[in-house]
Amino acid sequence: MNLAALKDALRARLGDDAVLDADADLDGYRGDLSSAVGEAPALAVRPRSTAEVIETMRLAAEACIVTVPRGGGTGLSGGAAACRGALVLSLERMRRIRRIDRHGATLTAEAGCTLAELHAVSRDAGLMLGLDHGGASSQLGGNLATNAGGKNVLRYGMAREQVLGIEAVLPGGALIEALAPLPKNNTGYDLAQLLTGSEGTLGVITAATLKLRPAPDRSATAWLAVPDTASVLALLALARAELGESLSAFELMSQAALGLEYAHAGSRGPEFASPWTVLLEAESASRHFAIDDAMVALVEVGLAEGIVTDGTLAARQSQREAMWRRREGIAAGMIETPGALKGDTAVPVAEIPRFIERACLAVEAIAPGCRPAPFGHVGDGNIHFNVLPPRDGDAAAFASRHDALTAAIEAVALGLGGTVSAEHGIGLIRRDGLLRMHAPAHLAAMRAIKLALDPAGLCNPGKIFSREIVASA
């Protein structure tokens, strides 16, 4: 079957509006929010059901056309970047909530549902979804494919911690259907966990069953000035002692990162003359826990011990939302800044001060005058070590040094027992880091899994591993 025959077959089975092949229509399916540049796909297919995904994958395999699964296109590692001549399989039309179980606290939804939609449905049921990173348009399938993180990983874990079951279509059209909402299911290999985080290289996630939690009845949010990174760790220990399991977010922002957010979004919020700011939040589903009193006690002790130099507590929901807009706006500011280098490293929590200090020295040695702007999730060690070009510097010239800067930052993280990718996946842009991180036996096992499920290399080729590395396994 040639490409023309494939298009005709897909239109006959899925409808004309499900198949796009005009250049103008395909432009929006080339890449994602990363620096990776996608090539021109041959067509984009937008199925409405799992049955249509099965048919698409079956026909693509018959035509030997590679398939690039696509969610909301908000990834930061190039995992959704198209390759030339590919079939982009977009899950945007698969938006059905199949089931919500209030008693079992589970939700079964299709891959095209956005996180915003899932949060709304969960709230209506008096429950909550633990995965939350502020990406309003990001879709469930992409979040699971990349094992996304977010601001609440400290308490609820990453995307795979939310997964009870999964439905996926393998290369060639075989269906994996394991959506039963079973918290305990000890029956051999856990295919749901294998597919979660596989970045579409083993198959296409079409639906998932997620665990939910009781919706918080109350929360407390603080915006605190901290003098140095050693004090950040002391404040984290204090927060855990005072707030216990109610501690849900502990976000660190450098002055450079907040300055960038203000320059791009102009958000108004608390401003302190401090090199570091922490956004700290606790939440509880129990009305019996005096969470506000606990947060006040935490701040008072922090001020008395000198690990907090100033701060403010959110007195109303609008103030809380303003604080989170500032924090979440940093990532948007980075994406919009020409030449900015975006990082996704993580280290053991105790190593965060050393990591930041050594990474600052490493990037300055390569690009004098550059401006480190680290921020991230302290509670899980995920520090996004981003770097801005020198003031009045040439953004293109700085971008030409990204590979060297990335390698230097990753070397510091790995030297401290860390990782080259904490929550954004490998995709295209972190493949070299993956090779530096893992031992040959580890990489060989990963390649063997890829070859076992996708022997023809048709599913999201070039992601995680280059095509050449997989083919040589």
C-alpha positions as CSV (number, residue, x, y, z in Angstrom):
1,M,0.0,0.0,0.0
2,N,1.4,3.4,-1.0
3,L,0.8,6.7,0.7
4,A,-2.1,7.7,-1.6
5,A,-3.8,4.4,-1.0
6,L,-3.3,4.8,2.7
7,K,-5.0,8.2,2.7
8,D,-7.9,6.8,0.7
9,A,-8.4,3.9,3.0
10,L,-8.3,6.1,6.1
11,R,-10.8,8.6,4.6
12,A,-13.1,5.7,3.7
13,R,-13.0,4.3,7.3
14,L,-12.7,7.4,9.4
15,G,-14.2,10.2,7.3
16,D,-12.7,13.0,5.3
17,D,-12.5,15.4,8.2
18,A,-10.3,12.9,10.2
19,V,-7.5,13.0,7.6
20,L,-5.5,16.2,7.0
21,D,-2.8,16.4,4.3
22,A,-2.8,20.1,3.2
23,D,0.4,21.9,4.1
24,A,-1.5,24.7,5.9
25,D,-3.4,22.1,8.0
26,L,-0.2,20.2,8.9
27,D,1.8,23.1,10.2
28,G,0.3,22.8,13.6
29,Y,1.3,19.2,13.9
30,R,5.0,19.5,13.3
31,G,6.4,20.2,16.7
32,D,5.9,21.0,20.3
33,L,7.1,23.7,22.8
34,S,10.6,22.4,22.9
35,S,13.5,23.7,20.8
36,A,13.3,20.6,18.6
37,V,12.2,21.4,15.1
38,G,9.8,18.9,13.6
39,E,9.8,18.0,9.9
40,A,6.9,17.9,7.5
41,P,4.6,14.9,8.1
42,A,2.7,13.4,5.2
43,L,-0.6,13.5,7.0
44,A,-2.3,13.9,10.3
45,V,-5.1,11.6,11.4
46,R,-7.6,12.5,14.1
47,P,-9.5,9.4,15.3
48,R,-12.6,9.6,17.4
49,S,-12.4,6.2,19.1
50,T,-10.1,3.4,20.1
51,A,-11.5,1.4,17.2
52,E,-10.4,4.1,14.8
53,V,-6.9,4.2,16.4
54,I,-6.6,0.5,15.9
55,E,-7.6,0.8,12.2
56,T,-5.1,3.7,11.7
57,M,-2.2,1.8,13.3
58,R,-3.1,-1.3,11.3
59,L,-3.2,0.5,8.0
60,A,-0.1,2.5,8.7
61,A,1.8,-0.7,9.4
62,E,0.6,-2.2,6.2
63,A,1.9,0.9,4.3
64,C,5.2,0.9,6.4
65,I,4.5,4.5,7.4
66,V,5.8,5.6,10.7
67,T,3.4,6.9,13.3
68,V,4.0,9.9,15.6
69,P,1.4,10.0,18.5
70,R,0.5,13.5,19.5
71,G,-1.3,15.0,22.5
72,G,-1.6,18.7,23.2
73,G,1.8,19.6,21.8
74,T,2.9,21.2,25.0
75,G,5.9,18.9,25.6
76,L,9.4,20.3,26.2
77,S,11.6,17.5,24.9
78,G,10.6,17.1,21.3
79,G,8.6,13.9,21.9
80,A,5.8,15.0,19.6
81,A,8.1,16.4,16.9
82,A,7.1,14.9,13.5
83,C,9.5,13.3,11.2
84,R,9.4,13.6,7.4
85,G,6.7,11.6,5.7
86,A,5.2,10.4,9.0
87,L,1.6,9.9,10.0
88,V,0.9,12.1,13.0
89,L,-1.8,10.5,15.1
90,S,-3.5,13.2,17.1
91,L,-5.8,12.2,20.0
92,E,-7.4,15.6,20.2
93,R,-10.9,14.2,19.4
94,M,-10.9,11.4,22.0
95,R,-12.3,13.5,24.8
96,R,-14.8,11.1,26.5
97,I,-15.1,10.6,30.3
98,R,-16.0,7.0,30.3
99,R,-16.6,6.5,34.0
100,I,-16.1,8.3,37.4
101,D,-16.5,6.2,40.5
102,R,-17.0,8.2,43.7
103,H,-16.9,5.2,46.0
104,G,-13.7,3.8,44.5
105,A,-12.3,7.2,43.8
106,T,-11.3,6.5,40.2
107,L,-11.7,8.1,36.9
108,T,-11.6,6.5,33.4
109,A,-11.0,9.0,30.6
110,E,-9.8,9.0,27.0
111,A,-6.3,10.3,26.1
112,G,-7.5,13.5,24.5
113,C,-9.1,14.9,27.6
114,T,-7.2,17.9,29.0
115,L,-5.9,18.1,32.5
116,A,-8.2,21.1,33.0
117,E,-11.2,19.0,32.0
118,L,-10.2,16.1,34.3
119,H,-9.7,18.5,37.3
120,A,-13.2,20.0,36.7
121,V,-14.9,16.5,36.5
122,S,-13.1,15.4,39.6
123,R,-14.1,18.5,41.6
124,D,-17.7,18.0,40.6
125,A,-17.5,14.6,42.2
126,G,-16.0,16.0,45.4
127,L,-12.6,14.5,44.5
128,M,-9.3,15.6,43.0
129,L,-6.7,14.4,40.5
130,G,-3.2,14.6,42.0
131,L,-1.4,15.5,38.7
132,D,-1.3,19.3,38.3
133,H,1.3,21.4,36.5
134,G,-0.6,24.4,35.2
135,G,-0.7,23.3,31.6
136,A,-4.3,24.0,30.7
137,S,-4.1,22.5,27.2
138,S,-2.0,19.5,27.9
139,Q,-3.8,16.2,27.4
140,L,-4.0,13.0,29.5
141,G,-2.3,10.8,26.9
142,G,0.7,13.1,26.6
143,N,1.0,13.4,30.4
144,L,1.1,9.6,30.8
145,A,3.4,9.1,27.8
146,T,6.0,11.4,29.3
147,N,5.3,10.5,32.9
148,A,4.7,14.2,33.6
149,G,5.3,15.7,37.0
150,G,4.2,19.1,38.4
151,K,3.8,21.1,41.5
152,N,2.2,18.4,43.6
153,V,4.7,15.6,43.1
154,L,5.9,16.1,46.6
155,R,2.6,14.7,47.9
156,Y,0.9,12.8,45.1
157,G,3.7,11.6,42.9
158,M,4.2,11.8,39.2
159,A,1.8,10.8,36.4
160,R,2.5,7.0,36.8
161,E,1.5,7.3,40.5
162,Q,-2.0,8.2,39.3
163,V,-2.4,5.2,37.0
164,L,-4.5,2.2,37.9
165,G,-5.1,0.9,34.4
166,I,-4.5,1.7,30.8
167,E,-5.8,1.1,27.3
168,A,-3.3,1.3,24.4
169,V,-2.8,0.3,20.8
170,L,0.5,-1.3,19.8
171,P,2.2,-1.0,16.4
172,G,0.2,-3.0,13.9
173,G,-3.1,-2.4,15.7
174,A,-3.1,-4.9,18.6
175,L,-5.1,-3.7,21.6
176,I,-3.9,-3.7,25.3
177,E,-7.1,-3.3,27.4
178,A,-6.4,-3.2,31.1
179,L,-8.7,-0.4,32.5
180,A,-10.1,-2.2,35.5
181,P,-10.0,0.2,38.5
182,L,-8.1,-2.3,40.8
183,P,-5.8,-0.8,43.4
184,K,-4.4,-4.3,43.9
185,N,-3.7,-6.4,40.8
186,N,-0.6,-8.6,41.1
187,T,-0.7,-10.5,37.8
188,G,2.7,-10.4,36.2
189,Y,4.3,-7.6,34.1
190,D,2.7,-4.3,34.7
191,L,2.1,-3.1,31.1
192,A,0.3,0.1,32.3
193,Q,3.5,1.2,34.0
194,L,5.7,0.1,31.1
195,L,3.6,2.2,28.7
196,T,3.5,5.1,31.0
197,G,6.7,7.1,30.4
198,S,7.4,5.3,27.1
199,E,6.9,8.5,25.1
200,G,4.8,6.8,22.4
201,T,7.6,4.6,21.3
202,L,5.9,1.3,22.3
203,G,2.3,2.2,21.4
204,V,-0.4,4.8,21.6
205,I,-2.2,5.3,24.9
206,T,-5.9,5.8,24.2
207,A,-7.4,5.8,27.7
208,A,-6.5,5.3,31.3
209,T,-8.1,4.7,34.7
210,L,-6.7,7.1,37.3
211,K,-6.8,7.1,41.1
212,L,-8.4,10.2,42.7
213,R,-8.1,11.7,46.2
214,P,-10.5,13.4,48.5
215,A,-10.9,17.1,47.4
216,P,-9.1,19.4,49.8
217,D,-11.5,21.2,52.2
218,R,-9.0,23.9,53.0
219,S,-5.5,25.1,52.1
220,A,-2.8,27.5,53.2
221,T,-0.3,29.2,50.9
222,A,2.8,31.2,51.8
223,W,5.2,33.3,49.7
224,L,8.5,33.4,51.6
225,A,11.9,35.1,51.1
226,V,14.9,32.9,51.9
227,P,18.5,34.1,52.1
228,D,20.3,31.1,50.6
229,T,19.9,27.6,49.3
230,A,21.0,26.0,52.6
231,S,18.1,27.8,54.3
232,V,15.8,26.4,51.6
233,L,16.6,22.8,52.8
234,A,16.1,23.9,56.5
235,L,12.8,25.4,55.6
236,L,11.7,22.2,53.8
237,A,12.5,20.2,56.9
238,L,10.6,22.7,59.1
239,A,7.6,22.5,56.7
240,R,7.5,18.7,56.9
241,A,7.7,18.9,60.7
242,E,5.0,21.5,61.1
243,L,2.6,20.5,58.2
244,G,3.2,16.8,58.0
245,E,1.5,15.0,55.1
246,S,-0.6,18.1,54.3
247,L,2.5,19.7,52.6
248,S,1.7,19.5,48.9
249,A,4.0,22.0,47.2
250,F,7.4,23.5,47.8
251,E,8.6,25.6,44.9
252,L,11.9,27.5,44.7
253,M,12.4,30.5,42.5
254,S,15.5,32.5,41.9
255,Q,15.4,36.3,41.6
256,A,16.4,35.9,37.9
257,A,13.5,33.5,37.2
258,L,10.9,35.8,38.8
259,G,12.3,38.8,37.0
260,L,11.9,37.0,33.7
261,E,8.3,36.2,34.5
262,Y,7.6,39.8,35.4
263,A,9.2,41.1,32.2
264,H,7.0,38.8,30.1
265,A,3.7,38.7,32.0
266,G,3.9,41.7,34.3
267,S,2.3,39.8,37.1
268,R,1.9,41.7,40.3
269,G,2.7,39.9,43.5
270,P,4.9,40.0,46.6
271,E,8.4,41.3,46.0
272,F,11.2,40.7,48.4
273,A,14.8,41.8,48.3
274,S,16.1,38.3,48.5
275,P,17.9,36.0,46.0
276,W,15.5,33.2,46.6
277,T,11.7,32.9,47.1
278,V,9.8,29.8,48.1
279,L,6.1,29.2,47.3
280,L,4.8,26.8,49.9
281,E,1.4,25.2,50.1
282,A,-0.4,22.8,52.3
283,E,-3.9,21.3,51.9
284,S,-6.2,19.0,53.8
285,A,-9.4,17.2,53.2
286,S,-10.2,17.3,56.9
287,R,-12.0,20.2,58.5
288,H,-10.5,19.1,61.8
289,F,-6.9,20.1,60.9
290,A,-6.2,23.8,61.7
291,I,-4.0,24.2,58.6
292,D,-3.8,28.0,58.8
293,D,-2.5,27.9,62.3
294,A,0.1,25.3,61.3
295,M,1.3,27.6,58.5
296,V,1.5,30.6,60.7
297,A,3.5,28.6,63.2
298,L,5.9,27.5,60.5
299,V,6.5,31.1,59.3
300,E,7.0,32.3,62.9
301,V,9.7,29.6,63.6
302,G,11.3,30.3,60.2
303,L,11.6,34.0,60.9
304,A,13.0,33.3,64.4
305,E,15.6,30.9,63.1
306,G,16.6,33.2,60.2
307,I,15.8,30.8,57.5
308,V,13.0,33.1,56.4
309,T,13.6,36.8,56.0
310,D,10.2,38.0,54.9
311,G,6.9,36.6,53.7
312,T,3.2,36.8,53.2
313,L,0.4,34.4,53.6
314,A,-2.5,34.2,51.1
315,A,-5.5,35.6,52.9
316,R,-8.0,34.7,50.1
317,Q,-8.2,32.6,47.0
318,S,-7.4,35.4,44.7
319,Q,-4.1,36.0,46.4
320,R,-3.3,32.3,46.2
321,E,-4.0,32.3,42.5
322,A,-1.8,35.4,42.0
323,M,1.1,33.6,43.7
324,W,0.7,30.5,41.5
325,R,0.4,32.6,38.3
326,R,3.8,34.1,39.1
327,R,5.3,30.7,39.7
328,E,3.7,29.1,36.6
329,G,4.5,32.1,34.4
330,I,8.2,31.5,34.7
331,A,8.1,28.5,32.3
332,A,6.1,30.6,29.8
333,G,8.7,33.4,30.1
334,M,11.5,31.0,29.4
335,I,9.7,29.6,26.3
336,E,9.2,33.2,25.0
337,T,12.8,34.3,25.6
338,P,15.0,34.0,22.5
339,G,18.0,31.8,23.2
340,A,16.9,30.7,26.7
341,L,18.1,27.2,27.7
342,K,15.5,25.2,29.5
343,G,16.7,22.4,31.8
344,D,15.0,19.5,33.5
345,T,17.6,18.0,35.9
346,A,17.0,16.5,39.3
347,V,19.3,15.6,42.1
348,P,18.8,14.1,45.6
349,V,17.2,16.8,47.7
350,A,20.2,17.1,50.0
351,E,22.4,17.9,47.0
352,I,20.3,20.9,45.7
353,P,22.6,23.6,47.2
354,R,25.7,22.0,45.7
355,F,24.0,21.4,42.4
356,I,23.0,25.0,42.0
357,E,26.4,26.3,43.0
358,R,28.4,24.0,40.7
359,A,26.0,24.4,37.8
360,C,26.4,28.2,38.0
361,L,30.1,27.9,37.9
362,A,30.0,25.4,35.0
363,V,27.8,27.6,32.7
364,E,29.7,30.7,33.5
365,A,32.9,29.0,32.3
366,I,31.3,28.2,29.0
367,A,29.3,31.4,28.4
368,P,30.7,34.3,30.5
369,G,27.9,36.8,31.4
370,C,25.1,34.3,31.0
371,R,22.3,34.5,33.6
372,P,21.4,31.3,35.4
373,A,17.7,31.3,36.3
374,P,17.0,28.1,38.3
375,F,13.6,27.3,39.7
376,G,11.7,24.1,40.5
377,H,10.2,21.6,42.8
378,V,12.5,21.3,45.8
379,G,10.5,18.6,47.5
380,D,11.4,16.1,44.8
381,G,14.8,17.5,43.8
382,N,13.7,18.6,40.4
383,I,15.5,21.9,39.7
384,H,15.0,23.4,36.2
385,F,18.4,24.9,35.7
386,N,17.6,27.4,33.0
387,V,20.1,29.8,31.6
388,L,19.4,33.2,29.9
389,P,21.7,34.8,27.3
390,P,23.9,37.7,28.6
391,R,22.2,41.0,28.7
392,D,22.3,42.7,25.3
393,G,23.9,39.5,24.0
394,D,23.2,37.7,20.7
395,A,20.5,35.1,21.3
396,A,21.5,33.0,18.3
397,A,25.1,32.9,19.3
398,F,24.1,31.9,22.8
399,A,21.8,29.2,21.4
400,S,24.8,27.7,19.5
401,R,26.3,26.9,22.9
402,H,23.2,25.0,24.2
403,D,24.7,21.6,23.7
404,A,27.8,22.4,25.6
405,L,25.9,24.1,28.4
406,T,23.4,21.2,28.7
407,A,26.2,18.7,28.8
408,A,27.9,20.7,31.6
409,I,24.7,21.0,33.7
410,E,23.9,17.3,33.2
411,A,27.5,16.4,34.2
412,V,27.0,18.2,37.5
413,A,23.7,16.6,38.1
414,L,25.0,13.1,37.3
415,G,28.0,13.7,39.5
416,L,25.7,14.2,42.4
417,G,23.6,11.1,41.8
418,G,20.9,12.9,39.7
419,T,19.2,12.6,36.4
420,V,19.1,14.3,33.0
421,S,15.3,14.3,32.8
422,A,13.0,14.6,35.8
423,E,9.6,15.2,34.4
424,H,9.7,16.2,30.7
425,G,11.0,12.9,29.2
426,I,13.8,12.2,26.8
427,G,12.2,12.9,23.4
428,L,14.7,14.2,20.8
429,I,16.6,16.7,22.8
430,R,17.8,14.6,25.8
431,R,18.9,11.5,24.0
432,D,22.6,12.2,24.5
433,G,22.0,12.8,28.2
434,L,20.3,9.4,28.4
435,L,23.4,7.7,27.0
436,R,25.6,9.5,29.4
437,M,23.4,8.5,32.3
438,H,22.8,4.8,32.1
439,A,25.1,1.8,32.0
440,P,25.2,-0.3,28.8
441,A,23.2,-3.1,30.4
442,H,20.4,-0.7,31.3
443,L,20.3,0.8,27.8
444,A,20.4,-2.7,26.2
445,A,17.3,-3.8,28.2
446,M,15.4,-0.7,27.1
447,R,16.3,-1.3,23.5
448,A,15.2,-4.9,23.8
449,I,11.8,-3.8,25.0
450,K,11.5,-1.4,22.1
451,L,12.4,-4.1,19.6
452,A,10.0,-6.6,21.1
453,L,7.0,-4.4,20.9
454,D,7.9,-2.4,17.8
455,P,10.3,-4.6,15.7
456,A,9.8,-2.6,12.5
457,G,10.5,0.7,14.3
458,L,7.2,2.3,13.2
459,C,6.1,4.0,16.5
460,N,7.5,7.5,17.2
461,P,11.0,6.7,15.7
462,G,14.0,8.6,16.9
463,K,12.5,9.4,20.3
464,I,14.4,8.3,23.5
465,F,16.9,6.4,21.2
466,S,18.0,7.4,17.7
467,R,16.8,5.1,14.9
468,E,20.4,3.9,14.3
469,I,21.0,2.9,17.9
470,V,17.8,0.8,18.1
471,A,18.5,-0.8,14.7
472,S,21.9,-1.9,15.8
473,A,20.7,-3.6,19.0
